Amino acid sequence: EELFQIAQRSRVPFEATADLYGKMARSAGQLGVSQREVLQGTEGISKALIISGASAEASNAALIQLGQAMGSGVLRGEELNSVLEQAPRIAEMVAKGMGIQVSELRKLGEQGRLTSRAVFEAIQDQAQAVEDEFDRMPVTISQATTVMRNSIFRFVGEQDSATGASRAMAEAILWVSD
């Protein structure tokens, strides 16, 4: 429920939000953070994507790449490139939180110094600045569509749990196809 609310408040795809949270949550112990802090970090990252002006597809790709990096313990290579190109506001969050310039991130990534812990702490450090900036952003049609898609995804899941409707629908589609 909390992840769904984060996706809705952040106006990003639920699936990508859940994936990022899951990867960060698995490394919460090594990061030394609580599940609440992981949820807050997930929301900050998601809102930074909106500030970046990335499309829903680019946001989803960047969230997946960042989630993979957090899960692996270090942000570098393809994952870092994706964040730099598709989510510049996240890169800025990390750089500002670490007290460096964005241009220095590649070098730190190559050195393996953009650890999950360092990245997470930098994101936490910049969370309020991102929140303030996000609150000033207008909602776009694409973001509103993403929120609607999240709601439909949730509704279908709830209905299926209650009634098994998707199985019947899938069987009907197969019958029509035959």
C-alpha positions as CSV (number, residue, x, y, z in Angstrom):
1,E,0.0,0.0,0.0
2,E,2.8,2.4,0.9
3,L,4.6,1.7,-2.4
4,F,1.4,2.3,-4.3
5,Q,1.0,5.7,-2.5
6,I,4.6,6.6,-3.3
7,A,4.1,5.8,-7.0
8,Q,0.9,7.9,-7.0
9,R,2.4,10.9,-5.2
10,S,5.5,10.7,-7.4
11,R,3.5,10.1,-10.6
12,V,5.8,7.2,-11.7
13,P,5.0,3.6,-12.6
14,F,4.2,1.4,-9.7
15,E,6.2,-1.6,-11.1
16,A,9.4,0.4,-11.3
17,T,8.8,1.9,-7.8
18,A,8.3,-1.5,-6.3
19,D,11.4,-2.8,-8.1
20,L,13.5,0.0,-6.8
21,Y,12.2,-0.4,-3.3
22,G,12.7,-4.1,-3.4
23,K,16.3,-3.8,-4.4
24,M,17.0,-1.1,-1.9
25,A,15.2,-3.0,0.9
26,R,17.3,-6.1,0.3
27,S,20.4,-4.1,0.9
28,A,18.9,-2.2,3.9
29,G,20.9,-4.2,6.4
30,Q,24.2,-3.5,4.7
31,L,23.2,0.2,4.4
32,G,22.2,0.3,8.1
33,V,18.9,1.9,7.3
34,S,15.3,1.1,8.3
35,Q,12.5,0.1,6.0
36,R,10.9,3.6,6.6
37,E,14.1,5.2,5.4
38,V,14.1,2.9,2.3
39,L,10.6,4.0,1.6
40,Q,11.6,7.7,1.9
41,G,14.6,7.2,-0.3
42,T,12.4,5.5,-2.9
43,E,10.0,8.4,-2.9
44,G,12.8,11.0,-3.2
45,I,14.3,9.1,-6.1
46,S,10.9,8.8,-7.8
47,K,10.2,12.5,-7.4
48,A,13.7,13.4,-8.7
49,L,12.8,11.6,-11.9
50,I,9.8,13.9,-12.4
51,I,12.0,16.9,-11.9
52,S,14.4,15.5,-14.4
53,G,11.6,15.8,-17.0
54,A,12.1,12.2,-18.1
55,S,9.3,10.4,-20.0
56,A,7.6,7.6,-18.2
57,E,9.7,5.1,-20.3
58,A,12.9,6.9,-19.4
59,S,11.9,7.1,-15.8
60,N,11.1,3.4,-15.7
61,A,14.5,2.6,-17.3
62,A,16.4,4.8,-14.9
63,L,14.6,3.4,-11.9
64,I,15.4,-0.1,-13.0
65,Q,19.1,0.7,-13.5
66,L,19.4,2.5,-10.2
67,G,17.6,-0.4,-8.5
68,Q,20.1,-2.8,-10.0
69,A,23.0,-0.6,-8.8
70,M,21.6,-0.4,-5.3
71,G,21.1,-4.2,-5.3
72,S,24.7,-4.8,-6.5
73,G,26.2,-2.4,-4.0
74,V,27.8,0.1,-6.4
75,L,26.6,2.6,-9.0
76,R,28.9,2.5,-12.0
77,G,29.0,1.6,-15.7
78,E,25.7,1.2,-17.5
79,E,23.7,1.9,-14.4
80,L,25.5,5.2,-13.8
81,N,25.3,6.2,-17.5
82,S,21.5,5.6,-17.4
83,V,21.1,7.8,-14.3
84,L,23.3,10.5,-15.8
85,E,21.5,10.5,-19.1
86,Q,17.9,9.7,-18.2
87,A,17.7,11.1,-14.6
88,P,20.0,14.1,-14.3
89,R,18.2,15.3,-11.2
90,I,19.1,12.1,-9.4
91,A,22.7,12.5,-10.5
92,E,22.6,16.0,-9.1
93,M,21.1,14.8,-5.8
94,V,23.9,12.3,-5.5
95,A,26.6,14.8,-6.4
96,K,25.3,17.6,-4.1
97,G,24.8,15.1,-1.3
98,M,28.4,14.0,-1.6
99,G,29.7,17.6,-1.9
100,I,31.0,17.2,-5.5
101,Q,30.1,18.2,-9.0
102,V,28.0,16.0,-11.3
103,S,31.0,15.8,-13.6
104,E,33.0,14.0,-10.9
105,L,30.5,11.1,-10.6
106,R,31.9,9.1,-13.5
107,K,35.3,9.1,-12.0
108,L,34.0,8.0,-8.6
109,G,31.9,5.4,-10.3
110,E,35.0,4.0,-12.1
111,Q,36.8,3.9,-8.7
112,G,33.9,2.0,-7.1
113,R,33.3,4.8,-4.7
114,L,29.6,5.3,-5.5
115,T,28.6,2.6,-3.1
116,S,25.0,1.9,-2.3
117,R,25.5,3.4,1.1
118,A,27.2,6.6,-0.2
119,V,24.5,7.0,-2.9
120,F,21.7,6.4,-0.4
121,E,23.1,8.9,2.1
122,A,23.5,11.5,-0.6
123,I,19.9,11.0,-1.6
124,Q,18.7,11.3,2.0
125,D,20.7,14.5,2.3
126,Q,18.9,16.0,-0.6
127,A,15.4,14.7,0.0
128,Q,13.9,18.0,1.3
129,A,15.4,20.0,-1.6
130,V,13.9,17.6,-4.1
131,E,10.5,17.6,-2.2
132,D,10.4,21.4,-2.4
133,E,11.2,21.4,-6.1
134,F,8.8,18.6,-6.9
135,D,5.9,20.5,-5.1
136,R,6.4,23.4,-7.6
137,M,6.2,21.1,-10.6
138,P,2.9,21.0,-12.6
139,V,1.3,17.7,-13.4
140,T,1.7,16.6,-17.1
141,I,-0.7,14.5,-19.1
142,S,1.9,11.7,-19.2
143,Q,2.2,11.8,-15.4
144,A,-1.6,11.8,-15.0
145,T,-1.8,8.8,-17.3
146,T,0.8,7.0,-15.3
147,V,-1.2,7.6,-12.1
148,M,-4.3,6.3,-13.9
149,R,-2.4,3.2,-15.1
150,N,-1.2,2.5,-11.6
151,S,-4.8,2.8,-10.3
152,I,-6.1,0.4,-13.0
153,F,-3.3,-2.0,-12.3
154,R,-4.3,-2.0,-8.6
155,F,-8.0,-2.3,-9.3
156,V,-7.5,-5.2,-11.6
157,G,-5.3,-7.0,-9.0
158,E,-7.9,-6.4,-6.3
159,Q,-10.7,-7.6,-8.5
160,D,-8.8,-10.6,-9.6
161,S,-8.0,-11.5,-5.9
162,A,-11.7,-11.3,-5.1
163,T,-13.3,-12.9,-8.1
164,G,-10.7,-14.6,-10.3
165,A,-11.9,-12.4,-13.1
166,S,-8.6,-12.2,-15.0
167,R,-8.5,-16.0,-15.5
168,A,-12.0,-16.0,-16.9
169,M,-11.0,-13.0,-19.2
170,A,-7.9,-14.8,-20.3
171,E,-9.8,-17.9,-21.1
172,A,-12.4,-15.8,-23.0
173,I,-9.6,-14.2,-25.1
174,L,-8.1,-17.6,-25.9
175,W,-11.6,-18.9,-26.9
176,V,-12.1,-15.9,-29.2
177,S,-8.6,-16.4,-30.7
178,D,-9.4,-20.0,-31.4
